[in-house]
Amino acid sequence: MKMVSQIINGNCFYSFTNEDGFSITFSDIGASIYDIRYKDIPLIVSPKQPSRFLESYGFHGKSIGRIAGRIKNAHLNYLGKEYVLERNNGAHTLHGGYHSFAFQRFHLELVKREDAFVLTFSYLSKDGEAGFPGEIMTLIRYTIPKTGTEFLYEVIAEAEEATPFGPTLHLYFNLGGEKNIYQHSLTLDSEKVMCYDESLIPLSFVPATSPFSFENGTRLDESLLSHPLLSKLKGIDHCFLIKGEKEVPILLENGTKKLEITTNFPALQVYTDNSPAPLELTNGNIEIPHSGVALEPMYVATEFLEMGLTPKVRRRNWIRYHFVL
């Protein structure tokens, strides 16, 4: 395996390539992934210009915290106390506010094992940061095996006091550098999908019927993403329950390539890049509607008790990404 590091405008980027030609480029801002390739074939999309990537409010490749998703009116009610959060999405808080983990500089420790590279990014979030209660020490760990086309993402967190914590990794996938995701299909074992109000604030779960039924594999083509139930959003931006007794992979396929995702998070947010900025992307295309699809394993944004950390007790969440190429 080989590693190449470079500093661009004062920011560090680290590229790792294993023996099979599988490569990932990281940044310490947001403990993020800038690019993933297999023998130079792009597998995700991000803004190509590093400064636009680091500042992206599309949250491309970022580790999101403290809570992924929207919090209504930037008010958090937790264990009988009310907290006023940062507003960065109209009247609401999105993905942790302006001081989201996505825009913080993490400290990196690198370990080269015989079988893998292990990158551990750490960040201490102070009590009251972005309005959230409690101090949290967070470790975000990536493990890249010496061979193969997969990696493991782990979030290990410990809080000084009880506080909700709902992170995720916000990658946009496009397998093979295609202009859009219309040739991709999604397979997802979920019977319930979240419905939302006009401001995309979560309301409640409903049965995952058409156009939200993905259990047998459904193409993310133009006819699906223009369905009347999706017309206001111009695509999918919905949370699906995936918790079950068996570990069923989430599958994204484009005919020649496949991504398998497994996780211990209870839900998955699916977002089909409905409101893009016209930026040049790392796969050589210009960002347009549906340039990629974000598959975000997470806690349900309204389930603050379920995502709550117990004081002085470490919690580990994980996501495994396996590309079949």
PEHUDA-V542048 format. One record per residue. N is the residue number from 0. RES is the residue in three letters. D_FIRST is the distance of its C-alpha to the first C-alpha in Angstrom with 1 decimal. Layout:
BEGIN
n=N res=RES d_first=D_FIRST
n=N res=RES d_first=D_FIRST
END
This chain:
BEGIN
n=0 res=MET d_first=0.0
n=1 res=LYS d_first=3.8
n=2 res=MET d_first=7.0
n=3 res=VAL d_first=10.4
n=4 res=SER d_first=13.6
n=5 res=GLN d_first=17.1
n=6 res=ILE d_first=20.6
n=7 res=ILE d_first=22.9
n=8 res=ASN d_first=26.5
n=9 res=GLY d_first=25.7
n=10 res=ASN d_first=23.1
n=11 res=CYS d_first=19.4
n=12 res=PHE d_first=16.8
n=13 res=TYR d_first=13.0
n=14 res=SER d_first=10.6
n=15 res=PHE d_first=7.2
n=16 res=THR d_first=5.7
n=17 res=ASN d_first=4.4
n=18 res=GLU d_first=5.7
n=19 res=ASP d_first=9.0
n=20 res=GLY d_first=9.1
n=21 res=PHE d_first=9.7
n=22 res=SER d_first=9.6
n=23 res=ILE d_first=11.7
n=24 res=THR d_first=13.5
n=25 res=PHE d_first=15.4
n=26 res=SER d_first=18.6
n=27 res=ASP d_first=20.3
n=28 res=ILE d_first=23.6
n=29 res=GLY d_first=24.2
n=30 res=ALA d_first=20.8
n=31 res=SER d_first=20.2
n=32 res=ILE d_first=18.0
n=33 res=TYR d_first=18.8
n=34 res=ASP d_first=17.0
n=35 res=ILE d_first=15.2
n=36 res=ARG d_first=14.5
n=37 res=TYR d_first=13.8
n=38 res=LYS d_first=13.7
n=39 res=ASP d_first=15.7
n=40 res=ILE d_first=18.1
n=41 res=PRO d_first=19.0
n=42 res=LEU d_first=19.4
n=43 res=ILE d_first=21.1
n=44 res=VAL d_first=23.5
n=45 res=SER d_first=24.0
n=46 res=PRO d_first=26.2
n=47 res=LYS d_first=24.5
n=48 res=GLN d_first=26.1
n=49 res=PRO d_first=24.2
n=50 res=SER d_first=27.5
n=51 res=ARG d_first=28.8
n=52 res=PHE d_first=25.8
n=53 res=LEU d_first=26.1
n=54 res=GLU d_first=29.9
n=55 res=SER d_first=29.9
n=56 res=TYR d_first=32.6
n=57 res=GLY d_first=31.2
n=58 res=PHE d_first=28.6
n=59 res=HIS d_first=25.7
n=60 res=GLY d_first=22.5
n=61 res=LYS d_first=24.2
n=62 res=SER d_first=24.6
n=63 res=ILE d_first=28.3
n=64 res=GLY d_first=30.7
n=65 res=ARG d_first=33.1
n=66 res=ILE d_first=34.4
n=67 res=ALA d_first=33.1
n=68 res=GLY d_first=36.0
n=69 res=ARG d_first=39.5
n=70 res=ILE d_first=41.9
n=71 res=LYS d_first=45.5
n=72 res=ASN d_first=47.4
n=73 res=ALA d_first=44.7
n=74 res=HIS d_first=46.5
n=75 res=LEU d_first=44.9
n=76 res=ASN d_first=47.2
n=77 res=TYR d_first=45.7
n=78 res=LEU d_first=47.6
n=79 res=GLY d_first=50.8
n=80 res=LYS d_first=49.6
n=81 res=GLU d_first=49.2
n=82 res=TYR d_first=46.5
n=83 res=VAL d_first=46.5
n=84 res=LEU d_first=43.0
n=85 res=GLU d_first=41.9
n=86 res=ARG d_first=42.9
n=87 res=ASN d_first=40.5
n=88 res=ASN d_first=41.5
n=89 res=GLY d_first=45.2
n=90 res=ALA d_first=46.9
n=91 res=HIS d_first=43.9
n=92 res=THR d_first=40.6
n=93 res=LEU d_first=37.4
n=94 res=HIS d_first=34.0
n=95 res=GLY d_first=35.1
n=96 res=GLY d_first=37.1
n=97 res=TYR d_first=36.5
n=98 res=HIS d_first=34.8
n=99 res=SER d_first=32.4
n=100 res=PHE d_first=29.1
n=101 res=ALA d_first=27.7
n=102 res=PHE d_first=28.9
n=103 res=GLN d_first=28.3
n=104 res=ARG d_first=25.7
n=105 res=PHE d_first=23.6
n=106 res=HIS d_first=22.3
n=107 res=LEU d_first=18.5
n=108 res=GLU d_first=17.2
n=109 res=LEU d_first=13.5
n=110 res=VAL d_first=12.5
n=111 res=LYS d_first=9.3
n=112 res=ARG d_first=10.4
n=113 res=GLU d_first=9.9
n=114 res=ASP d_first=9.4
n=115 res=ALA d_first=8.3
n=116 res=PHE d_first=8.2
n=117 res=VAL d_first=12.0
n=118 res=LEU d_first=13.8
n=119 res=THR d_first=17.5
n=120 res=PHE d_first=19.9
n=121 res=SER d_first=23.5
n=122 res=TYR d_first=26.8
n=123 res=LEU d_first=30.4
n=124 res=SER d_first=32.9
n=125 res=LYS d_first=36.4
n=126 res=ASP d_first=39.5
n=127 res=GLY d_first=41.1
n=128 res=GLU d_first=38.1
n=129 res=ALA d_first=38.9
n=130 res=GLY d_first=41.9
n=131 res=PHE d_first=40.0
n=132 res=PRO d_first=41.2
n=133 res=GLY d_first=39.5
n=134 res=GLU d_first=36.6
n=135 res=ILE d_first=33.2
n=136 res=MET d_first=30.0
n=137 res=THR d_first=27.1
n=138 res=LEU d_first=23.5
n=139 res=ILE d_first=21.2
n=140 res=ARG d_first=18.0
n=141 res=TYR d_first=15.0
n=142 res=THR d_first=12.7
n=143 res=ILE d_first=9.7
n=144 res=PRO d_first=9.1
n=145 res=LYS d_first=6.2
n=146 res=THR d_first=8.6
n=147 res=GLY d_first=11.5
n=148 res=THR d_first=12.9
n=149 res=GLU d_first=14.1
n=150 res=PHE d_first=14.0
n=151 res=LEU d_first=16.6
n=152 res=TYR d_first=18.8
n=153 res=GLU d_first=21.2
n=154 res=VAL d_first=24.1
n=155 res=ILE d_first=25.7
n=156 res=ALA d_first=29.0
n=157 res=GLU d_first=32.0
n=158 res=ALA d_first=35.3
n=159 res=GLU d_first=38.2
n=160 res=GLU d_first=40.7
n=161 res=ALA d_first=40.9
n=162 res=THR d_first=39.4
n=163 res=PRO d_first=37.9
n=164 res=PHE d_first=34.2
n=165 res=GLY d_first=32.8
n=166 res=PRO d_first=29.3
n=167 res=THR d_first=27.1
n=168 res=LEU d_first=24.1
n=169 res=HIS d_first=25.7
n=170 res=LEU d_first=23.4
n=171 res=TYR d_first=25.2
n=172 res=PHE d_first=24.1
n=173 res=ASN d_first=24.9
n=174 res=LEU d_first=23.1
n=175 res=GLY d_first=22.8
n=176 res=GLY d_first=24.3
n=177 res=GLU d_first=27.9
n=178 res=LYS d_first=30.7
n=179 res=ASN d_first=31.6
n=180 res=ILE d_first=31.0
n=181 res=TYR d_first=34.2
n=182 res=GLN d_first=32.5
n=183 res=HIS d_first=30.5
n=184 res=SER d_first=32.1
n=185 res=LEU d_first=31.7
n=186 res=THR d_first=32.4
n=187 res=LEU d_first=33.4
n=188 res=ASP d_first=35.4
n=189 res=SER d_first=37.7
n=190 res=GLU d_first=41.5
n=191 res=LYS d_first=42.0
n=192 res=VAL d_first=41.2
n=193 res=MET d_first=42.2
n=194 res=CYS d_first=45.0
n=195 res=TYR d_first=45.5
n=196 res=ASP d_first=48.2
n=197 res=GLU d_first=48.6
n=198 res=SER d_first=46.2
n=199 res=LEU d_first=43.4
n=200 res=ILE d_first=44.3
n=201 res=PRO d_first=43.6
n=202 res=LEU d_first=46.9
n=203 res=SER d_first=46.5
n=204 res=PHE d_first=44.8
n=205 res=VAL d_first=46.5
n=206 res=PRO d_first=46.0
n=207 res=ALA d_first=43.1
n=208 res=THR d_first=45.3
n=209 res=SER d_first=44.8
n=210 res=PRO d_first=43.0
n=211 res=PHE d_first=40.8
n=212 res=SER d_first=40.6
n=213 res=PHE d_first=37.1
n=214 res=GLU d_first=37.3
n=215 res=ASN d_first=37.6
n=216 res=GLY d_first=35.2
n=217 res=THR d_first=36.6
n=218 res=ARG d_first=35.7
n=219 res=LEU d_first=35.2
n=220 res=ASP d_first=37.4
n=221 res=GLU d_first=40.1
n=222 res=SER d_first=42.9
n=223 res=LEU d_first=41.2
n=224 res=LEU d_first=40.2
n=225 res=SER d_first=43.7
n=226 res=HIS d_first=45.4
n=227 res=PRO d_first=48.5
n=228 res=LEU d_first=47.0
n=229 res=LEU d_first=44.0
n=230 res=SER d_first=46.0
n=231 res=LYS d_first=46.3
n=232 res=LEU d_first=42.6
n=233 res=LYS d_first=41.8
n=234 res=GLY d_first=39.2
n=235 res=ILE d_first=37.7
n=236 res=ASP d_first=37.2
n=237 res=HIS d_first=37.9
n=238 res=CYS d_first=36.9
n=239 res=PHE d_first=36.8
n=240 res=LEU d_first=37.3
n=241 res=ILE d_first=34.7
n=242 res=LYS d_first=35.4
n=243 res=GLY d_first=36.5
n=244 res=GLU d_first=36.7
n=245 res=LYS d_first=34.0
n=246 res=GLU d_first=30.5
n=247 res=VAL d_first=30.7
n=248 res=PRO d_first=27.7
n=249 res=ILE d_first=28.3
n=250 res=LEU d_first=27.5
n=251 res=LEU d_first=27.1
n=252 res=GLU d_first=27.3
n=253 res=ASN d_first=28.2
n=254 res=GLY d_first=29.1
n=255 res=THR d_first=25.9
n=256 res=LYS d_first=23.3
n=257 res=LYS d_first=23.5
n=258 res=LEU d_first=22.3
n=259 res=GLU d_first=23.2
n=260 res=ILE d_first=23.7
n=261 res=THR d_first=24.9
n=262 res=THR d_first=26.1
n=263 res=ASN d_first=28.6
n=264 res=PHE d_first=30.2
n=265 res=PRO d_first=33.7
n=266 res=ALA d_first=33.8
n=267 res=LEU d_first=32.0
n=268 res=GLN d_first=32.9
n=269 res=VAL d_first=32.7
n=270 res=TYR d_first=33.1
n=271 res=THR d_first=33.3
n=272 res=ASP d_first=33.1
n=273 res=ASN d_first=36.9
n=274 res=SER d_first=37.5
n=275 res=PRO d_first=35.0
n=276 res=ALA d_first=35.1
n=277 res=PRO d_first=35.2
n=278 res=LEU d_first=31.8
n=279 res=GLU d_first=29.3
n=280 res=LEU d_first=26.3
n=281 res=THR d_first=22.6
n=282 res=ASN d_first=23.3
n=283 res=GLY d_first=26.0
n=284 res=ASN d_first=29.0
n=285 res=ILE d_first=31.6
n=286 res=GLU d_first=31.8
n=287 res=ILE d_first=34.8
n=288 res=PRO d_first=36.1
n=289 res=HIS d_first=33.7
n=290 res=SER d_first=30.7
n=291 res=GLY d_first=28.5
n=292 res=VAL d_first=29.1
n=293 res=ALA d_first=28.1
n=294 res=LEU d_first=27.8
n=295 res=GLU d_first=28.1
n=296 res=PRO d_first=28.5
n=297 res=MET d_first=30.9
n=298 res=TYR d_first=34.1
n=299 res=VAL d_first=37.3
n=300 res=ALA d_first=38.2
n=301 res=THR d_first=41.7
n=302 res=GLU d_first=41.0
n=303 res=PHE d_first=40.8
n=304 res=LEU d_first=41.9
n=305 res=GLU d_first=39.3
n=306 res=MET d_first=36.4
n=307 res=GLY d_first=38.1
n=308 res=LEU d_first=36.4
n=309 res=THR d_first=38.5
n=310 res=PRO d_first=38.9
n=311 res=LYS d_first=36.7
n=312 res=VAL d_first=34.9
n=313 res=ARG d_first=31.2
n=314 res=ARG d_first=30.4
n=315 res=ARG d_first=27.1
n=316 res=ASN d_first=26.6
n=317 res=TRP d_first=23.5
n=318 res=ILE d_first=22.4
n=319 res=ARG d_first=20.0
n=320 res=TYR d_first=18.9
n=321 res=HIS d_first=18.2
n=322 res=PHE d_first=18.1
n=323 res=VAL d_first=19.7
n=324 res=LEU d_first=19.2
END
